Amino acid sequence: MTAPTDTPPPLHPLRIGNFRAYWLSRFAGTIAISAQAIIIGWQVYGIARQTMDIREAAFMLGMIGLVQFVPLFLLTPVVGLVADSIDRRWIVRATTGLLVVNAATLGLFTWAGALTLPHLFFAAVLIGIARAFSGPAYSALAPNLVPKESLPTAIAISSIAWQFGTIAGPSIGGLLYAIHPDVAYGVISALLALALATMFLIGKVPQPPAQKDRKPLQRILDGFSYVRRNRLVLATITLDLFAVLLAGATALLPIYARDILHVGASGLGFLAAGMGIGAASTAIWFSFRPMKTNVGVKMLTSVVVFGLAILTFGIATRVTDALGITRLTVAGLPVATDFAISLIALIVAGGADMVSVYVRTSLIQLHTPDAMRGRVSAVSQLTISASNELGEAESGLMASLLGPVGAVAVGGVGAIAITLLWARLFPELRRARTFDPPDMIDTQPQHGVAQP
């Protein structure tokens, strides 16, 4: 009788050359985009404060998110189909090239002392267009680079590239801008150029066959139909959408750094990196210990923690002032109590948010046919952008009405309320135990679209 043999462990994604190039490109690009985002926000708020009060300037800051969201919203029906029809590598290469030119141009205007709000808003529109096309292409490309059994690890490692980029990006952006704006834009342009160059190192990858029997309009709608029919995927996408839409505080960080915590551009870099630190730590954990059980309950719990952490960040200054605890000593150095609490709260929020991101991304990537992955990724990207960029507009509007502290506090409470409501409306999410297909609600093939 032949003894059973153990199944060999899946090949680690970083041992695959194409995936290494993909990872480096995403890492460098995320650093650059995150650094540029924090700098643009600082510049918009700084220029606006020259002629506006804090609430009017907060509104202008929020509008930066809106102008990035609008092109993504308008292009969503098209970009997913493009990602499923055109070589995904070339989509990323073209959009990254646009970002290189955009960053270099902003740097030139900054160097010349000619930067205005219209320049910054136009640059934000271009960033929105580039991200609209690159997001689905990036997401749909990763599963083509690794074997299926290596995909969960690849998702976690790809998240590390993204989250490490969000750690380093804001810190680099804030600190280099504090040294000199020209240096900051020079580094951003160089990193985007590196992201572009490494994309050219990725060899030819499988491209999904064209669905010649499907009309273009129907193929576009297939992505939305797929998400709508799968209630578990729908629950994870919409929960993340509304929680971050309400409780996203990143747009208001320049206000907190300048006018509430009084820590300047360098402090802004640390605050912006806070959520990335928590998220990256969680992503590293998942890369070694992937989530296997009770995925739904863990996601719901993490969003509640996210809301509580954002609420804590929002009211930290008010609480420490009321208690008269304004200074504490860390390693023999005096530290502002409200700044320390705010930073810790953002780290916790980032870790909690990463759990939600991990669950949502794993479900989408593991349960979507490759021929539809670009379109489903486009739907996911639309909700992500709605929660981030549109959330920035919502934060700016609420801050103009309630003040920045009130806006953040209301958002944190709103995220908790949404989570409790979703737990009731979507029992499928509460009952989800693993990422395996049996935990998914069965969806019958419709309109000739294969279901997982």
N, C-alpha and C positions, 0 to 999 in steps of 0.2 A: 504494500500500500504506500502510495507516494505521500510524503509529508507535505502539508500545505505550506506554501511560501508566503512570506509577508509581502504586502503590497509596498513597492518602493515609495518613498516620500515624494511629493510633487517637486518638480524642478523649481528652484528659487528664481523668481523673476529677474533679479539683478545679475544672474548668470547668463541672461539672454541679451546679446548685444543691442538689438533693436529697442528693447525695453530700457536698457541703461541710457541710451541716447534720448529716448522719450522722457525719462525721469529727469535727466539733467536739463532738458529744454523746459519742462514744466516748472522745475525748481527756479531756474534763472528768470524765466518769464514772470513767475508769481512774485518773486522778490521785487522785480522792477515795477510791476503794476501796482503792488501794495505800497511801495515807496512813493510812486507818482500820485496815487490816490490821496495819501495823507498830505503831500505837498500841495496838491491842487486845492484841497479843502482848506489848508492853512492860508494859502494865497487868496482864495475867494473871501474867506472871513476877514483877513487883514485888509484887503482893499475895500470891502463893504463897510468895515468899521470906521473907515476914514470919513464917511459921510452919513452913516446910519447908526441907530442905536442897536443894542444887543439883540432885541427881538427881530428887527428888520434884517439884520445881518444873519441871524439864525435862519430866517426864511430863505435868503439867498443861498445859504449853505445847503439847505434841503433841496433846492432846485437843481443843484449839480447832480444829485441822484436821479431826479426826474428826467433830465435831458439824456442821461445814459440809458434809462429804462425805455423811453419812447421808441428809439430805433429797434431795440431788441424786441419789444412787443409787436411792432409792425412787421418785423422780419421773421418772427418765429414760424409762421406757416411755411416759409420758404427754406430757412436754413437747415432744418432737419432733413428735408428732401435733398438738398444739396449735399449734405454729409453722407447720404445713402446712395448718391449718384456719381459723385466726383471723388477722385483720389483724396482721401482725408489728409494725407501728408501735405499736399499742395494747398489745401484750404488753410491749414495752420501756418504754412510758410508765407502765404500771401498776407494774411491778417497780421502776423508778427512783423512783417516788413512795414505795413502801415503804421503799426505802433512805434517802430523805430523812428520813422520820419516824424511822427506826431510829437514824440518826446524831444527829439532834437530841435524841432521848431519852437516848442515851448521854452527850451533852454536858451535858444537864441533871443527870443523876445525878453526873457528875464535878464539876460546879460546886457541887452541894450536899454534896459529900464523902460521898455515900451509896453509891458504886459498890462492888459486891461481885463475887465470881467467878460466882455464878448470873446476875447481870445480864449479864455479858460472854458467858457461854455461851449465854444465850437470844438475845442480839443476833447471835451467830455462827450460830445456827440460822436466824434470819430472813434473814441474808445468804445462807446456803446455798440457801434456798427461792427468794429473788429471783434469784440467779444461775442456778439450775436452769432457770427459765423464760426469762430474758433472753438467756442464752448462745446457744441454738439460734436464737432469733428474730433476734438481732444478726447472727450468721453467715449465716443464710439471707436476710436483708434486703439485704446488700451487693450480691450479684449482680443484684438487681432494680433497682438504681439506675444501672447503667452498661451500655453495650453490651458484648457478649461479648468483642470484641477488646480492650477496655480493662480486662478483669477482672484479668489478671496484675498490671498496674500498680496497680489498685485494692486488690488483696490486699496488695501491698507497702506502699502508703500507709496502709492500715488498720492494718497491723502497726506502722507508725511511730507512729500515734496511741496504740496500746496500749503500745508500748515506751517512747515518750517519757513516757507517763503513769506507767509503772513507774519511770522515772528521777526525775521530778519528785515523784511521790507520796511515796515513802519519805523523800526529802530534806525535803520540805515538812512531812510528818508529824513526823519526828524533830526538826527544827529548831524548828518552831512549838510542839511539845509541850515542848521545853526552855525556850522563852520562857514559855508558860503553857498548860496543857491546855485551858482554855476557848477560847483563840484558835484552837487546832488544830481543835477540833470545830466552831467557827464557820465556818472556811474550808472544811472538809469538807462541811458542810451546804450552803453557798453553791454549791460546785462541783457537787454532786449536783442542786441546783435548776437550775443552768445546763444540765446534761445533760438534764434533763427538759424544760426550755423549748425547747431546740433540736430535740428530737424532734418537737415540734409544728410545726416549720417544714417538715418533710418532707411533700410532697404525696402524693396517692394513687399507689400503685405496684401493678404487676401482682401478683395473688394466684393461686397455682396452683389449677387447677380441682379440685374435690372428686372423689375416686375413689368414686363411688356404688356401684360394683360390688364394692367391697372392704369386708369387715367390719372394724370398728375394731381388733380384736385382731390381725388379720392385717396391717393397715396398720402397726401398731406394730412387729410383728416384721420387716417388710420392711427396715427400716433395718439391723438386726443381720444379716439374711440377705445384704444387699448387701455389707456389709463383709466378712463371712465368705467369700463367693465370690470376692472380688477380692483375691488374695493380695498384690499390690503395696501396695494401700491398707492391708490388714491388717498387713503388715510394718512400714510406717511408723508406724501408730498404736500398735502394741504395743511397738515399739522405744522410742519416745518415752515410753510409759507406764512400762516397767520401768526405763529408765535414770534418769528423773527421780524415780521412786518410791524408788529406792535412793539416789541421789546428791543429792536435794534438800536443801540445807543451810539454806534460808531460815528454816525454823522455829526453828533454833537460833541465829540471829543475835542475839537479845536476850541469850542466855547468853554468846556470844563478846564482845559489846560490854560487858557489865557485869562478867563474872567472869574472862574470859581475856585480852582485849585491853585492858580497862579504859579504854574511850573514851566511855562514857556514852551518853545519848540522842542527842546530836548526831553522835557517831561511828557510832551505829547507823543513822542516816539515810544517811550516806555508804556504809556497807557494803551496806545494802539497795538503794541506787541503783547499786551497782557492776555487777550483772548487767544492769540496764536500760541502762546506758551502752554496754556491749558489744553488747547486742541491738539497740539503736536505731541504732548505727553500722552494723551489718550490714544492718538494714532499709533505711536510707538508701541504702546501696550497691546493694541489690537494686532499689530504686525507679528508679535510673538505669541499672543494668546487671543486668537480670533473669537469673537462672540459666538456662542453655540446654542445657548438656551435662553428662554424667556425674552426673546428679542423685543416683543411688543411692549411688555410691562417695563422693561428697561428704558425703552425710548420714551414712554409716557413719564416715567419718573425723572428722566434727565431733563425733559422740557420744563417740568415744575421747578427743578433745581436751577435751571437757566433763568426762569422768571424771578425767582427769589434773589439770585445773584445780581441781576440787573437792577432790581429794586434797591438792594443794598448799595450798589454803586451810586445810584441816583441821589440817595438821601444821606450819604456818608458825611458830607460837609455839614449839613443841618444838624445831624445827630451829635457829631463831635463838638460843634460850636455850642449846642444846647447843654452838653455835659461839661464843657470847659476843658476837654481833653484835646488840646491842639498839637502837642508834641510828644513824641516818645523816642527812646534811644534804642538803636539797633546796631550791634557791634561797636558800641561806643560813639556812634554818630547820631546826631539829632535828625529825626525824620518827621515830616508833617503827618499827623495821624490820619487825616482825611485822605491824603494821597496814598498812604500805605493800605488803608482799608479799600479804597477804590481799586487799586492795582490787584489786590487779592481777589476781590469780587469779580473782576474781569477775567482773571485766570480761571476761577471756578466756572464762570459762564462759558468760557471757551471750551473747557473740558466737557461740560454738559452738552453743548451744541455739537461737539464732535461725535458724540454717541448718536444723536439724531441723524447727522450726516452719514455716518457709517451704516446705519440701518437702512436709510433711504437708498443710498448708492448701491449697497449690496443687493437689495431687492430688485432694483431696476436692471443692474448689469447681469445678474444671474438668471433672471426670468424674462428677458426680452430677446426675441430672435434677432440674429445679426442683421438680417435684411431690414429690420425696423428700428434698430438700435439708435440710429441717428435721429429719427423723428421722435422717438420716446425721450431721448436725451434732450432734444430741443424743448419738449414740453416741460421736462424737469428743470432745464435752464431758465425757462420763462418764469417758473415759480420761484426759483432761487433769486433771479434778478428782481422779481417783484418784491420779495422779502428784503432784499438788500438795497438796491437802488431806489425802488419805490418807497421802501421803508425809510430811506434817508429823507425823501420829500415829506413823508408823514411826520417824521421826527422834527423837521424844520418847521412845518406848519403848526404842530402841537406846541413847539417851543415858542413860536411867535404868539400863541394864544395863552399858554399856561406858564411860560418861562421854561428854561431847560430842565430844572429840577422836577417840576411838575410833570413835564412830558415824559421823562425817563421813569418816574415812579408809576405813573398811570400805565405805561407800556409794560412794566414788569408784572403788575397786577393783572393786566389783560392777558399776558401769556399764560399765567397760571389758570385763569378762568377758561381760556380756549382749550387747554389740555384736559381739564375736567369734563368739558362739554364733548370733546372728541372721544374720550374714553367711553362715554355713554352712546354716542352716535355710531361709533365704529367698533362693535364688539370683536370684529375680526382682528383688530389690532391688539386688543387685550389678550386674545387667545393665541396669538402667534408665538410659537415656541422656538422655531428655528427658521433659517432662510430656505429650507427645503421646499420644493413645489407642493408637497401635500398640505403645507400650512397655508397655501394660497387658495383663494376662492376660485373654483374651476370656472374657466371662461370658454365657451364654445367658439370654434372658428366662425368668423363672420366675414363676409365679403372676400373670401379667399385668403385671409391673413392667417398664417400659422400661429397658433398659441403655444406657449411652452408647456 
